Structures are given as C-alpha cells and as structure tokens.
Amino acid sequence: MRRCFTKIVILQGRRYSDWEDGSAGHEWKSRYLGEKRNTALTYLADVKKRVPIHDAIRMKANTSKEAMLKENEHSKLFDSVSYGTPPENPMSFDELVDELLLEENCDDIIHHIKTADLKFLDDEFIGNDAEKSDILRRWLKIRRETSDFMSYSSIPEAERTTWSAWYLRHIRGQPPE
C-alpha cells in the first residue's frame, strides 16, 4: 500500500483572495472587479478616508488661485541665477484667458470643456469671486455659440482637409483684393 503525501507550501507575504478560481481560473476578472468594488464601497462609506482627498483638492485650488492672481512670490530656488529680478511684463490670468480666446483653435479647445464642469471649476478653482465669474460666463457663452456641428474636432481625421465638406461649408474664403 502506497501513501500519497501532499506538500503544503506556505508563502509568507502573499495574500490570495477568498474567491474560488472557478472553471480553470477564467473568472479572475469578475473576482478582481468584485474586490475593487468592495474596496471602493468601504472607502466611500468611511468619511475619514475621504477627508484628505478633499483637503488636497482645496489646497490645490488655493494654490491655483494664488498662481492665477499672482499673489505668491516667485520661487527662491533660482535667485542666485536670476538675481531676483521679476519679469518685465508679467501676464495676469485675464490676459492669458484673452490670449486663449483669440487663438484660431479656441472653439475646439473650449468645446471639450463640458458644461457640467464649469460649476466645478467655479467652486473649486476660482471660488465665488464676482470679478472672476465673468471669465466663466465668457467661456460658457463661447461654448454655447460653438455647437457640435460647428466644431472642427468633431470631424473624423480623414475628412480634416481643406477640401472637406465641413471646411467648404464653414470656412469662408477671403475675396481676392
């Protein structure tokens, strides 16, 4: 009579899931997604785990707002190189937005900003300042004026030529002088 011994291997530091592998291990994706879903639900249920994320968003918003309004001083890292001389003509945030709005591809850039995201931008990054809310209103106005059929980015890449139907329909050539 022969005895069949099985060898038990214990791997320390390894953690395997409690799920069974199913038929030849083909259910790994559903097992993985189930574990991720449980982790996410645990994370969402605990407010203490979410607080650092919200604090980080607020800190980034404050930093972004200071950078936009030029309230912070320039970095001291390169003072020995630049001798602390500020740039001659620093641009404000309003000038940068105006410069963006004058670009020829402005419609395509603004077209990718969703209308629902404007409220998030207003609350998190700019705040409820009355003087800055007109910037978002201008963006929203341009967003409304440029609809899907007017956007060059909504055209497939194969049709983006100067002879495409969209180009001939929407881009008006200048009459010869």
C-alpha positions as CSV (number, residue, x, y, z in Angstrom):
1,M,0.0,0.0,0.0
2,R,1.4,3.3,-1.1
3,R,0.8,6.6,0.7
4,C,0.3,9.7,-1.2
5,F,1.9,12.7,0.5
6,T,0.9,16.2,-0.5
7,K,3.3,19.0,0.1
8,I,2.0,22.2,1.6
9,V,3.8,25.4,0.7
10,I,3.2,28.5,2.7
11,L,4.2,31.7,1.1
12,Q,4.6,34.5,3.6
13,G,3.8,38.0,2.5
14,R,1.4,36.8,-0.2
15,R,-2.2,37.4,0.0
16,Y,-4.7,35.5,-2.1
17,S,-8.3,36.3,-2.4
18,D,-11.0,34.3,-0.8
19,W,-12.8,33.7,-4.1
20,E,-12.5,30.4,-5.9
21,D,-10.9,30.3,-9.3
22,G,-14.0,28.9,-11.0
23,S,-13.5,26.8,-14.1
24,A,-9.8,26.8,-14.7
25,G,-9.4,30.3,-13.3
26,H,-11.3,32.0,-16.0
27,E,-13.4,34.1,-13.6
28,W,-10.4,36.2,-12.5
29,K,-11.8,39.4,-14.0
30,S,-15.1,39.2,-12.1
31,R,-13.2,38.3,-9.0
32,Y,-10.9,41.3,-9.4
33,L,-13.7,43.7,-10.2
34,G,-15.6,42.4,-7.2
35,E,-12.7,43.0,-4.9
36,K,-12.2,46.5,-6.3
37,R,-15.9,47.3,-5.9
38,N,-15.8,46.1,-2.2
39,T,-12.7,48.3,-1.6
40,A,-14.4,51.3,-3.2
41,L,-17.6,50.8,-1.2
42,T,-15.6,50.5,2.0
43,Y,-13.7,53.7,1.0
44,L,-16.8,55.6,0.2
45,A,-18.6,54.6,3.4
46,D,-15.8,56.0,5.6
47,V,-15.8,59.8,5.6
48,K,-12.4,59.9,7.5
49,K,-10.7,58.3,4.4
50,R,-12.2,60.9,2.1
51,V,-11.2,64.0,4.1
52,P,-7.5,64.1,2.9
53,I,-8.6,63.9,-0.7
54,H,-11.0,66.9,-0.3
55,D,-8.3,68.8,1.6
56,A,-5.8,68.1,-1.2
57,I,-8.3,69.4,-3.7
58,R,-8.9,72.6,-1.7
59,M,-5.1,73.1,-1.3
60,K,-4.6,72.7,-5.0
61,A,-7.5,75.1,-5.7
62,N,-5.9,77.7,-3.4
63,T,-2.5,77.2,-5.0
64,S,-4.0,77.6,-8.4
65,K,-6.0,80.7,-7.4
66,E,-2.8,82.3,-6.0
67,A,-0.9,81.5,-9.1
68,M,-3.7,82.9,-11.3
69,L,-3.9,86.1,-9.3
70,K,-0.1,86.4,-9.0
71,E,-0.4,86.7,-5.2
72,N,2.5,84.4,-4.4
73,E,6.2,85.4,-4.7
74,H,8.4,83.9,-7.3
75,S,10.5,80.9,-6.4
76,K,13.6,81.4,-4.4
77,L,15.3,78.4,-5.9
78,F,17.0,80.2,-8.8
79,D,17.6,83.6,-7.1
80,S,21.4,83.1,-7.5
81,V,20.9,82.8,-11.2
82,S,18.3,85.4,-11.8
83,Y,19.3,87.9,-9.1
84,G,15.7,88.2,-8.0
85,T,14.7,90.4,-11.0
86,P,11.0,90.0,-11.8
87,P,9.9,89.7,-15.4
88,E,9.3,93.0,-17.2
89,N,5.7,92.3,-18.3
90,P,4.1,89.6,-16.2
91,M,0.8,88.5,-17.7
92,S,-2.3,88.3,-15.5
93,F,-4.8,85.4,-15.6
94,D,-7.3,87.6,-17.5
95,E,-4.7,88.4,-20.2
96,L,-3.9,84.7,-20.6
97,V,-7.6,83.8,-21.0
98,D,-8.0,86.6,-23.5
99,E,-5.0,85.3,-25.4
100,L,-6.5,81.9,-25.4
101,L,-9.8,83.2,-26.7
102,L,-8.0,84.9,-29.6
103,E,-6.4,81.7,-30.8
104,E,-7.8,80.2,-34.0
105,N,-8.4,76.8,-32.4
106,C,-10.2,78.3,-29.4
107,D,-13.5,76.9,-30.4
108,D,-12.1,73.3,-30.4
109,I,-10.4,73.8,-27.1
110,I,-13.4,75.2,-25.3
111,H,-15.7,72.7,-27.0
112,H,-14.1,69.9,-25.0
113,I,-15.0,71.5,-21.6
114,K,-18.3,70.1,-20.5
115,T,-21.0,72.5,-19.3
116,A,-21.3,70.5,-16.1
117,D,-17.6,71.0,-15.4
118,L,-17.9,74.8,-15.3
119,K,-19.7,74.7,-11.9
120,F,-16.8,72.6,-10.6
121,L,-14.3,75.0,-12.0
122,D,-16.1,77.9,-10.5
123,D,-16.4,76.3,-7.0
124,E,-13.1,74.5,-6.6
125,F,-10.6,76.6,-8.6
126,I,-11.8,80.1,-8.9
127,G,-14.2,80.3,-6.0
128,N,-17.2,82.6,-5.7
129,D,-15.4,85.8,-6.6
130,A,-17.6,88.2,-8.5
131,E,-14.7,89.6,-10.6
132,K,-13.7,86.1,-11.8
133,S,-17.1,84.8,-12.6
134,D,-17.3,86.8,-15.8
135,I,-14.4,84.7,-17.2
136,L,-16.5,81.5,-16.8
137,R,-19.5,83.3,-18.3
138,R,-17.4,84.2,-21.4
139,W,-16.3,80.6,-21.7
140,L,-19.9,79.4,-21.4
141,K,-21.1,81.9,-24.0
142,I,-18.4,80.7,-26.4
143,R,-19.3,77.1,-25.6
144,R,-23.0,77.8,-26.5
145,E,-22.0,79.6,-29.7
146,T,-19.9,76.7,-30.9
147,S,-22.1,73.6,-31.2
148,D,-21.1,70.1,-32.2
149,F,-21.6,70.6,-35.9
150,M,-19.5,73.7,-35.9
151,S,-16.5,72.1,-34.2
152,Y,-13.6,71.0,-36.4
153,S,-12.6,68.4,-33.8
154,S,-15.9,66.6,-34.2
155,I,-14.9,65.8,-37.8
156,P,-13.1,62.5,-38.4
157,E,-9.4,62.8,-39.1
158,A,-9.8,61.5,-42.6
159,E,-12.1,64.4,-43.5
160,R,-9.9,67.2,-42.0
161,T,-8.6,68.6,-45.2
162,T,-9.0,72.0,-46.8
163,W,-11.3,70.4,-49.4
164,S,-13.6,68.6,-47.0
165,A,-17.3,69.3,-47.0
166,W,-17.1,70.7,-43.5
167,Y,-14.3,73.1,-44.4
168,L,-16.0,74.3,-47.5
169,R,-19.3,74.8,-45.6
170,H,-18.0,76.7,-42.6
171,I,-14.8,78.4,-43.5
172,R,-15.3,81.4,-45.8
173,G,-12.5,82.3,-48.0
174,Q,-11.5,85.9,-48.3
175,P,-12.3,87.5,-51.6
176,P,-9.2,88.5,-53.7
177,E,-8.2,92.1,-53.4
